[in-house]
Structures are given as C-alpha cells and as structure tokens.
Amino acid sequence: MFLRIIPPYIPYPKIMNSLAGAFEILFGICLLFPLTRQYAAIGIIILLIAVFPANLYMYQKGAKGIPKWALLLRLPLQLALIAWAYLYT
C-alpha cells in the first residue's frame, strides 16, 4: 500500500519505502531509552516532514476504501504528530 502513495517524482520508491520503515522502527526503539530519546524525536520530526508529500499525494489521488475526508484529516494530523515529537526534544 505504501508504494502506491509515493509520488512519482520520488526516485527509487521501493528503496525509499524500506528506508522510511527502517528509520521509523529505529526511532521508535530509540524513544525507549533516555540517552537516545531526544535524537529519536528529532529523527521522527524529520521523517514526518519527509513523508508529508506522500500523504498529500494520497489525498490528491485518493485511496481505495478510504474516504476523502479521512485522507484530508491526515494532513493536519501530521502537524500534531510533529508537535508531539517536539515535546521530546
């Protein structure tokens, strides 16, 4: 599913998808430890900004089985997640 929402102008979508997933897991694990929590939060903020074009593209293109209003709701939710991650920096 995630490969379909990567905008066509992003090169190497399979690699980018795998990298995003790997960093998401890595940052999630790093949040567990006080020593790495701040760096993980910064990484999460960067990751959320990096994947925003995919969320925007998904809204523009539409997604099978997901209402358009839910896709639109994801966009400001991204800002809320960034603000939440910022609390840990």
Secondary structure, 3 states (H helix, E strand, C coil): CHHHHCCCCCCCHHHHHHHHHHHHHHHHHHCCCHHHHHHHHHHHHHHHHHHHHHHHHHHHHCECCECHHHHHHHHHHHHHHHHHHHCCC
